Amino acid sequence: MAALFCYHLLPACLGDIDERPHALLARAVRTQVQGFVTHQAYVAQVLRGGPQARGQEARREARLALLCALDLNPVQALLAPSAAVGRGPSAFVDRWNAYNRMAPLGVNTQLDGQGALRRESPMLPDRALRAAAQRSADIRAGIAASCVSVLARGGTSGSPADAPRTLQSLARRLGCANEVLDLLAWWREEPALALPDAARRLGRSARQLQRDLARHGLGFATLRQAARIEHAQQALLGGTASLTGIAHAAGFFDSAHFVHGWQRACGVSPSQYRQLAGRLDARGSLCAPGTVRRGVDVVENAQ
């Protein structure tokens, strides 16, 4: 059975957030490149939290609002009502449901016309994992409802509508080091710029540049991959270029390298992402933003 995952916002809202500027940028870079944790790790984290994870809706939503405002993963751009691709509440519900059906998620969470959540889980092969999933199901349902509420209304405090939507603008807003800003600016023009050439432009050795980035919690390869993902995202949302053309323009070695990196970032292929971004909903408003409620018909029949 293929591995199952959950979006990084779900486990992230359970712990404290390091709000130092360099730590926030490092988190944004990591989750832009790899937006998921395994479903098994998420279940284990919820269980470790135990009773402390219950009754924490307000605190979770405050954390989620901050995390959403800093989230540059392509999934965020796809679902956020403020995104250029958005067409109001009905589009959010439509894309949310379609994305959950496409992505390899541990729980398929669907929204109905009244804003209730219906959760369906595939059969888990491991008996111990099934038992753990059952014990954590109610807490995870509450976390999912909090996540949907924050996303549906655009994040409220620190709203994604007002937040930077590029790595470069986020790094500038957080007051990050000049070498980070220089690298991001160069990659916008030269996506294939490699470590030796970048270091030479900055007047230092490749090893020194790597050490300087490491002090900020960053790696050269991961930062460059995040810049490539961002470039590709903009192309997928804003044009009709071929995947091969997007791959080369964004600095990927070839289309296979692009597809692999993209799926690692957001769980669906570039073609599926483009399909989701172009979905039109003619059914009218299905769910007003911010009215998502935890449904009583939560289905955990396979866990």
Secondary structure, DSSP 8 states (H G I E B T S, - for coil): ----EEETHHHHTTS----SHHHHHHHHHHHHH--EEEHHHHHHHHHHHGGGGTT-HHHHHHHHHHHHHH--SHHHHHH-TTSTT--SHHHHHHHHHHHHHHS-BSSEEEE-TTSBEEEE----S-HHHHHHHHHHHHHHHHHHHHHHHHHHTTTSTT-TTTS--SHHHHHHHTT--HHHHHHHHHHHH-TT--HHHHHHHTTS-HHHHHHHHHTTT--HHHHHHHHHHHHHHHHHHH----HHHHHHHHT-SSHHHHHHHHHHHHSS-HHHHHHHHT----S---S-TT--B--S----TT-
